[in-house]
Amino acid sequence: MSALTAKVAEPAPPPPPGAHAHRRRRGVELTLLAGAVLVCVLGYLYVAVADGGHLPRPTPRYAGGLAAAALLAHLAVRLRAPYADPLVLPIAFLLNGLGLVLIQRLDLTTPGHPTAGEQLRWSALGLALFVLVVAALRDHRALQRYAYLSVAVALALMLVPVFFPAVNGAHIWIRFAGFSFQPGEFAKILLAVFFAAYLAANRTALALGGRRLFWKLKLLPGRVLGPILAIWLLSVGVLVLERDLGTSLLFFGLFVIMLFTATGRIGWIAIGLILAALGAYAVGTFEPHVHSRVEDWLNPFASIERGEGPGQLAQSLFAFGAGGLLGSGLGHGQSFLIGFAAKSDFILATAGEELGLVGLSAILLLYGLLVARGFRAGLGLRDPFGRLLATGLASIVALQVFVITGGVTGLIPLTGMAMPFLAQGGSSVVTNWIIVALLVRLSDCARRPRPDGPDGPDGTEPTGPPEPPTGPADPAETTGVAR
Amino acid sequence: MIRYIRWCAYFCALLLAALLVNVARVQVWESAAAASNPANKRPAIQRYAERRGDILVDGRPVTGSRDSGQLLRYERTYRNGPLYAPVTGFSSQTYGTSFIERAEDRILAGTDPGLSAFPLWYELSRGRPPGGDAATTIRAAVQLAAYTGLGGKRGAVAAVEPATGRVLALVSSPSYDPSELSGTGARVKAAWARLNADPARPMLNRALRETYPPGSTFKIVTAAAALDSGVVTDVDAPTETPDPYPLPGTSTLLPNTSTGCADASMAEAVQWSCNTVMAKIGVRVGLRGMVEAARRFGFNDGGLYVPSWVSRSNFDTDMSPDQLALSAIGQFNTTATPLQMAMVAAAVANGGEVLSPYLVDRTTQADGSQVRRGDRRGLGRAMSPATALRLQELMVKVVEDGTGRNAAIPGATVGGKTGTAQHGVGNAGTPYAWFISWAKAQDAPFPAVAVAVVVEDASARRGDISGNSAAAPIARAVMQAALATPTRRR
């Protein structure tokens, strides 16, 4: 490793003697980014050749644009977050680029309705916001102060689309002047920030307080539990109103995971699972839209047996099956048979059919790596807010990948949700770039060498004393949220 | 908190593992099941994604491919569809394939492993070779002569080259245009329904798939059996047969349609088509001898492919003597396809050797390099060469001065045999007119063609039905076309 990094010149100010110079690994990041750009450009060329048999003319422009964007993001990280995890940015860039390749390939099947250009513009906006967040947010703990503002904005964002007309049966879109976006996507980050701040402030009470019911089960004090249950009920209520089950499931899972991380109480998991089971049963039984999804999941080929032709899930399974081990090759599959939402919810089916089990597994492992780096940042951080936020953000990505991948491959009932970075959808791409920016910021803080002096790295706030690995709480850390 | 973050990470790892296992299940385990699901359109899309190879007659394609722009993209077109329909069959997005389109489908659709220049090349490159071509043995002039000869009347013509077994013409009438069945949609379904409901049954390939009572043309088989078994040693010797002939064991009298059959010789019986004499000879040969002779000509064989499957021609193997007498003159349960009767004529013309008829001369890759070729393949000997020579003389007599004079061609040796087959309950149906024959150019070493013609509704007037008036002129036209354009040897 040292041999690799030794070759890379470091323009950043030289670290103090004895500091961990090797922990920056910016050269590794740049190399990986170059690889990601190469993969994306090759994919772009492959699709064009598979379509027309000749190279597209704007290739140099496209390749140059990608390289410039990658370089810009890299410079932002190098200058503003020099200790950041070197894997996070290249993985995000590669996934985003692969998504563009897949959407460009699917554009061939919808000649009157190209979407790759729009997705490219949204990706550029997402990357710009990434640079902005990395540059402007010098310390993640600044976010802790805006906990209640976050939750207020999140609820507002989720409520607004109720007043807009439904699109495909769900009130999750805002359409304005030709633009359309899903505010619920941004709400994910804001809710994660709020949960992290609130739980960091109250975790002692949550972990230790409450009357004992029996054995280890304790009833929590209403003062602590009240607000959080209210927030949860409200967000779930809004989502049921908007009929977007996927996001509802995501919020609930996020809530349970972060609560468990903050308190370590298995009871939370038990309560969470019971609540989830009850909710799932109720919604699956009484909501006709969701009920049909469950039926589909139990027997994807029922519509064929009824003579109505294959449903969407059956078409998706056909596409995955057609891919086999190595896939048909980009541009040689027939995933357009899925029809509606082939570029968004079902984009993985195209990846599965044309890149095969090998390609799809690689994509899933990339997500796994991204999530793992998020948890790694959480482990490296000292402050409970940062830890909870890193865990929350990593969990958002993990849950989304699980819910949509499991849905389109028939592992769990299908719920509409965007595959992070891959799926077509502007709000989703922008949101995911912000998540990645926050992970870069958090990992930078986690990997930064400990200063010897009492001041923190930026002199903003003293870091708390190291937490004992198994200790439930340190009162000194629970002062984040002003009451 | 560190521990709980780790637990969360392990939980996420578990989710990832579940996803990977499930994806492997869907993509590998259940891959074959998904591909074979009838609702999965992928196999059909791939099948029609490229131009289909062509079927060639005289080196020129009689088929084509049209880009429909639909999901199942390339649709089949046919030049002279009704003329070649019994040869090509149809290739339909909705109804599949038939005849050569079916038999050579792997070549035409580009899925045959022989189309790959290097082993496993297309498996590795994941592409598909362009469809290959199938060159038929059909000769356009012969086919056309047969088709115009039938002129829309119900019937069929099969012509083969005796020395090789190459099928030179295969016509069924009335015919249909297979391009009506190409593609998808209401138009195709309507055409299919209409063609299937048509009482004239235009989609029936009468030359290969319909069996008719062969009538008097079967007397050639009986005569061969008699000569080979030694029942008749001198074809000119009187047979002491009464006219009419009482069927053995019954009081039923078998009449003749021609005069002068009483006590006629076998030569005269063939020349004038005497039912009485040939029935008696058949009984004298016996059931086993007759069954054996019929089998050697190709009867009772359900496994003939040219490469399209040919219906089994029947000669009963368990009969009373009176039934045998009727069977020996091509009645009772004896039935034959037109191709089978062409094979009978060809066996006589070819010195007794029966050759397996074949329709596909060679299959090629799109660039013309050969994949496989159809070869001359013997099916055994139907009679001794001496018997064949004797029968050739008898058949020539039929055309020169017998029942089949309408088939005579100046400047060529023509042998033939007429037939008029009764059928239907109580023989109430319009009789079928048959003619089987062969022709040899005067200076040629081998006969050029053997042909069988059957006309179902030869005439409205029952009395006019006869092989000579209805079928022989068609056979003559076919033989003339074959003699005029000898087979080019590659």
Interface residues (C-beta under 8 A of the other chain):
Chain A: I257 F260 T261 A262 G264 F301 I304 G309 P310 A314 L317 F318 F320 G321 A322 G323 G324 L325 L326 S328 G329 H332 Q334 L337 G352 G356 L357 L360 S361 L364 L365 Y367 G368 V371 A372 F375 G378 L379 P384 R387 L388 T391 A394 S395 A398 V401 F402 T405 G406 T409 G410 L411 E467 P469 T470
Chain B: M1 I2 R3 Y4 I5 R6 W7 C8 A9 F11 C12 A13 L15 L16 A18 L19 L20 N22 V23 A24 V26 Q27 V28 E30 S31 A32 A33 A34 A35 N37 P38 A39 N40 K41 R42 I45 Q46 R126
